[in-house]
Amino acid sequence: MRLALSVVFALAAAASAATSVEAPKTVKPKTPSDTIAALIKHQPPKGWRVEEYSNGGGADPVVAYTDGLDRITVRAFGAPGSGYKNTASFLSGPAAGTMGHKPEKAGLVTVAGRKLPLYKHGLPINLGDPHVPSGPPMMGREIFCLLPASGGRFIVLAYSRESPAPDLEGLGEKAWAAFLKTVKLPGRKT
């Protein structure tokens, strides 16, 4: 009798365990900031507005800092599904060029302990009334460098001024130069 009761209790416990299902753990999707932070460490410019989004169905995260007409962007490429698999494809693609022209070389910059080539290109600026026909688009400029990151990925660090007028005080470029000095690769001493 004891054996029979033990068997009944054991079967009941087994049936109860089989029917109880653990609630699935919710996995919080990575934000663009999370993905960028896993690839590089940096200090945002103080007082600048932060915006983040992804391109390429989430494969290409972007974190942008803006202050008036000045914009610093951190873009990651090279992940599965990315619009650009490597730096060569980026440099020959439309994101680096100006209306079909390749980017121009603009010197060297040290980022995360590495000397990297600087590039520049023009970008159309949306000024004026979009309903009034106009001549060729006004062009701003973007300066950028490409920083190799882990896992075959690479980071595009860029500064742009969304105005054809120069910044006479150079505040945006000074902020970008200071920003580049804060960039570090995780796991590397620079």
N, C-alpha and C positions, 0 to 999 in steps of 0.2 A: 504494500500500500504506500509506504513511504517512497519507494522507488517510482511508483506511478505518479505520485504527486510531484516529485522532483522533475520527472520528465514533462509533466503538464506545465509546471512553472517555467522550465527551461524553454519549452516550445512557445509559450506565451511571450516570454522575454525576447526570444528570437524574432517572433512575428512583429512585436512592437518596435524592435530596432530596425527591422526591414521596412516598416511603413513610415517611420519618422525620417523625414528628409530635412537635411540641414539647409537653411536658407542660403542662397548663393551670396557670396560677398560681392558687394558692388565695387567695381574698380573705377576710380575716378580717372577720366581721360586726361592725358597730359596736355597742359596748355602750351602755347608757343613759348612762353617764358620758361617753363620747365624743361622743354627740349633744348632751348638755347643754353640754359644754365648747366645742363649736363655736358655741353660741348665746350663752353668757355665761361670764365668768370669775368665780370666787369662791374664797374660802378656807373650807374646812370648819371647823366649831368644833373646837377642840383637845380630844382625848380622847373625842369622841362616836363612836359606832358608825356605820358606813356600810352602807347597804343600797341596792341598785339593782335595778330591774325595769322592765318595760314593760307598758302597758295598750293596748287597742285593736289587738291583733295586732302590736305593736311600734311603732305610730305615735306613741304617747304615752309617752315615757321619763320615769322618775321616779328621782331620787336623794334618799334620805332619810337624815338624821342623827338619831340618838336618844341620849338620855342619861336613863336612868330613865323617868319619865313624860313627859318633854319630847321633842318631835319637830319638826324643821325639814325641810320638803320643798321640792324644786325639781322642778316638773313642766312639761313642754313640750307644747304643743298647737298645732294649726293645720296639721300636715303632711297630705298625702293619706292618707285612711283614719282620721284623727283623730276622736275622739269629739266634739271641739269645734273648729269651723272658725275661730271668732273670739271675742273677749272677750264680745260680747253673748250669744252662744249659751252660753258658759260661765256667765256671771252668771245666766242664766235657767234653767240646768240643775240637776240634782240634786247635782252635786259642789260647788256653791257655796251651796246652800240648806240649810235645816233642815226636814226632813220636809214638803216642799211649800211652805215659806215662803222668800221671797227673802232674800239676805244683808243684814245691816244695815251702814250706813256707820259707820266707826269712826275717822275722821280722815284725816290725810295723812301720808305718809312720803316721804323723798327716797331714791331708789335709782338708782344709775348716773347721777347728775346730773339726774334727773327727779323732779318731785313727782307722786306717785301716790296715788290714793285707797286707803285701807285698808278692808277689809270684815271682818265677823266673822259666824260662824254656829255653831250647835251641832252636835255629832256624838255619836251614841250610843256609850256606853262599855260594853264587855263586862266586867262585874264580877259576881261571885257564881257560883252553881251554874247552869249552863245547863239542868239537868233539873228545876229547881224553878220553878213558875210565879211570876211577879212582876208588879209594877205597871208603870207606864210606864218606859221605859229611862232610866237616868241619862245626863245629857248633859255632855260636855266641851265645849271651845270651840276653834275654829280662827280665827286672824287671818291674812288674806292680802292680797296686792296682785298686780296683773297688770302685767307688764313687757313691752311690745312688743319683739319681737326681729326678726331678719332673715328675709326670705322669707315674710312674712305670718304668721309664727309668733309665739307669745306664751308667756311664762313665768309660772307661778303660783308665787310665793314665799310659803310658809306656815309658821306656827308653831302647834302645837297642844299641849295638855296633856291627856293621857289620864286625867284625874281630875276629879271634880266639886269637889274641894277646891282652894282657891287655893294658889298657890306664894307663901308669905308673904315669902320672900327675893327672889322675882322673878328667880331665876337663869336660868331658861329664857328669859324675855322679854329679859333683858340679853344673853344669848348670841345671840338672834335679832336684836336691834338691832345688835350688833357684826357679825354675819354680813351683814346688809343693807349695811353700810358697805363691805364688801369686794367687792360685786357690781359688775362692769363689763361693758359691751358691747364685744366685740372691734371694733377699728378706731375706737373713739370715745375721745376724751380726756374724762374726767369727774373 
